[in-house]
């Protein structure tokens, strides 16, 4: 198990995601893939899926989002936070980017993923975490105020990236408690990386500079509960390994 702490600019959950997940696919000879919550915008583009002959399923809770995706992708309406799910397919890799914080029941979510993985299959997730201050506000303040602040400090393309309700149920840095939770389900933790800092104060220059100083200090003196983002790579253990 590898645990590391880095500056948030190294976080692979945004623009680095295609190359990050592609490396995992190639290193593990993955062919059958499920991306969670990707809807109309899967992490890998059409040309990559075609070139590597991947069996790639994009999933979402919104059927209209799935309809926008290219037909090279299989499409699955799916909510893995529910106890009963509408698929029995098995996958070599199940992954998500910036979805974990929106899951209402983290335990059920990861147990469902475990069930859908082939033996030694991989589960990879990049997500924002508590208790970075902007995400604490995002979690506990009224939704209307949260939306207003998001549009002010981190505007999004609503067509591609809407503002969804956040729960942060299992969205934490690599603490001992989180590691044990994943192990109890039956996962081996390959990597668990925490990232310090964020860009939410970018328009308030003095605060932004202080945040970057704090982030660099925390990389050298890590506190798991103060991460802003995390990325976890899990492997499904065989029954005889449990």
C-alpha positions in Angstrom: 0.0 0.0 0.0 1.4 3.4 -1.1 0.2 6.5 0.7 1.5 9.9 -0.4 0.6 13.6 -0.1 1.0 16.2 -2.8 0.0 19.7 -3.9 -3.5 19.9 -5.4 -2.0 20.9 -8.8 -0.9 17.3 -9.2 -4.4 16.0 -8.6 -5.4 13.7 -11.5 -9.1 14.2 -11.2 -9.4 17.0 -13.7 -7.5 17.6 -17.0 -4.9 14.9 -16.1 -7.6 12.2 -15.8 -7.5 10.8 -19.4 -3.7 10.2 -19.2 -3.9 9.0 -15.6 -6.6 6.4 -16.3 -5.1 5.4 -19.6 -1.8 4.5 -17.9 -3.8 2.3 -15.4 -5.6 0.6 -18.3 -2.4 -0.2 -20.2 -0.4 -1.3 -17.2 -3.1 -3.7 -16.1 -4.3 -4.9 -19.6 -7.8 -3.7 -18.9 -10.5 -4.2 -21.5 -13.9 -3.9 -19.9 -14.5 -0.6 -18.2 -17.3 1.2 -16.3 -17.0 5.0 -15.6 -19.4 6.2 -13.0 -21.3 9.5 -13.4 -19.7 10.3 -16.7 -22.9 10.7 -18.7 -22.3 12.6 -21.9 -18.6 13.2 -21.1 -16.5 10.0 -20.6 -12.9 10.5 -19.5 -11.6 8.7 -22.6 -12.4 10.1 -26.1 -13.9 8.2 -29.0 -10.6 7.7 -30.8 -8.9 6.2 -27.7 -11.7 3.8 -27.1 -11.7 2.7 -30.7 -7.9 2.4 -31.0 -7.6 0.3 -27.9 -10.7 -1.7 -28.6 -12.1 -1.0 -25.2 -15.5 -2.2 -24.0 -16.3 1.1 -22.3 -19.6 1.8 -20.5 -20.5 5.4 -19.4 -23.1 5.6 -16.6 -25.3 8.2 -15.1 -28.4 8.7 -13.0 -29.8 11.0 -15.8 -31.0 9.3 -18.9 -30.9 12.5 -20.9 -27.2 12.9 -20.2 -26.5 9.4 -21.5 -28.3 10.1 -24.7 -25.8 12.9 -25.5 -22.9 10.4 -25.4 -21.4 9.0 -28.6 -22.7 5.6 -29.6 -19.3 4.0 -29.4 -19.8 3.9 -25.6 -22.3 1.5 -24.0 -24.7 3.5 -21.8 -26.1 2.5 -18.5 -28.5 4.3 -16.2 -27.1 3.5 -12.8 -27.2 4.7 -9.2 -24.6 2.7 -7.2 -25.7 4.4 -3.9 -28.9 2.3 -4.0 -29.0 -1.2 -2.5 -30.6 -2.7 -5.6 -28.8 -2.0 -8.9 -29.9 -2.8 -12.4 -26.9 -4.6 -13.9 -25.1 -7.9 -13.4 -22.2 -7.2 -15.8 -18.7 -7.6 -14.5 -15.8 -5.2 -15.2 -12.0 -5.1 -15.1 -12.0 -1.4 -14.0 -14.6 0.8 -12.4 -13.6 4.4 -11.9 -15.0 7.9 -11.2 -13.8 11.5 -11.2 -15.3 14.1 -8.9 -18.3 11.8 -8.1 -17.5 10.4 -4.7 -18.5 13.6 -2.8 -22.0 13.4 -4.4 -22.7 9.9 -3.2 -25.4 9.7 -0.5 -24.2 6.3 0.9 -20.5 5.6 0.5 -20.6 2.1 2.0 -23.3 0.8 -0.4 -21.6 2.6 -3.3 -18.3 0.8 -2.7 -19.9 -2.5 -1.9 -21.8 -2.4 -5.2 -18.6 -1.6 -7.0 -16.9 -4.6 -5.4 -19.8 -6.9 -6.6 -19.4 -5.6 -10.2 -15.7 -6.2 -10.4 -14.0 -9.2 -11.9 -11.5 -11.0 -9.6 -8.5 -8.7 -9.0 -10.5 -5.9 -10.8 -9.6 -2.3 -10.0 -11.7 0.5 -8.5 -10.2 4.0 -9.0 -11.7 7.2 -7.7 -10.7 10.9 -7.6 -12.8 13.2 -5.4 -12.9 16.3 -3.2 -12.6 15.8 0.5 -13.6 17.1 3.9 -12.3 19.0 5.8 -10.9 21.6 3.4 -12.7 24.8 4.3 -14.5 25.5 1.0 -15.9 22.0 1.0 -17.1 22.2 4.6 -19.0 25.3 3.5 -20.3 23.5 0.4 -21.5 20.6 2.6 -23.3 22.6 5.3 -24.4 25.9 3.9 -27.9 26.3 2.2 -27.8 25.1 -1.4 -28.9 28.5 -2.9 -25.9 30.2 -1.2 -23.6 27.4 -2.2 -24.6 27.8 -5.8 -24.1 31.5 -5.7 -20.6 31.2 -4.3 -19.7 28.4 -6.8 -20.8 30.6 -9.7 -18.8 33.5 -8.2 -15.5 31.7 -7.5 -15.6 28.5 -9.7 -18.0 29.0 -12.6 -18.8 25.9 -14.6 -20.2 24.9 -17.9 -23.7 23.9 -16.8 -24.2 21.8 -20.0 -21.3 19.6 -19.0 -20.8 20.0 -15.3 -23.9 20.9 -13.3 -23.9 21.7 -9.6 -25.1 18.5 -7.7 -25.9 18.0 -4.1 -22.8 17.0 -2.0 -22.7 14.6 0.9 -18.9 13.7 1.4 -20.0 10.4 3.1 -16.7 8.6 2.3 -14.8 11.5 0.9 -11.8 11.8 3.1 -8.0 11.7 2.8 -6.0 8.6 3.6 -6.7 8.2 7.3 -6.5 4.9 9.1 -10.3 4.9 9.5 -10.8 5.2 5.7 -8.2 2.5 5.0 -10.0 0.1 7.3 -13.4 0.8 5.7 -12.1 -0.2 2.3 -10.4 -3.2 3.7 -13.6 -4.4 5.5 -15.4 -4.4 2.1 -12.7 -6.7 0.7 -10.4 -4.3 -1.2 -6.7 -4.1 -1.2 -5.5 -0.5 -1.2 -2.9 -0.1 -3.9 -2.5 3.7 -3.6 -4.2 6.3 -1.5 -3.1 9.8 -2.3 -4.1 13.0 -0.5 -3.8 16.5 -2.1 -3.6 19.8 -0.2 -4.8 23.2 -1.3 -7.4 24.5 -3.8 -8.0 27.4 -6.1 -11.2 28.8 -4.6 -9.5 31.9 -3.3 -7.9 32.7 -6.7 -9.9 36.0 -7.0 -8.8 37.1 -3.5 -5.1 37.3 -4.0 -3.9 37.6 -0.4 -6.0 34.6 0.7 -4.9 32.6 -2.4 -1.2 33.2 -1.5 -1.8 32.1 2.1 -3.7 29.0 0.9 -0.8 28.0 -1.3 1.7 28.5 1.6 -0.5 26.4 3.8 -0.8 23.7 1.1 3.0 23.5 0.6 3.5 23.2 4.4 0.9 20.4 4.7 2.6 18.4 1.9 5.7 18.3 4.2 3.7 17.9 7.4 0.6 16.0 6.3 -2.7 15.9 8.2 -5.1 13.5 6.4 -8.2 15.3 7.6 -7.1 18.6 6.0 -6.8 17.3 2.4 -8.9 19.0 -0.3 -8.8 16.1 -2.7 -7.9 12.5 -2.8 -7.4 9.6 -5.2 -7.6 6.0 -4.3 -6.7 2.9 -6.3 -8.3 -0.3 -5.0 -8.0 -3.9 -6.0 -10.7 -6.6 -5.4 -9.2 -9.3 -3.4 -10.0 -12.9 -4.1 -12.0 -14.8 -1.5 -8.9 -16.8 -0.3 -7.0 -13.5 0.3 -9.7 -12.1 2.7 
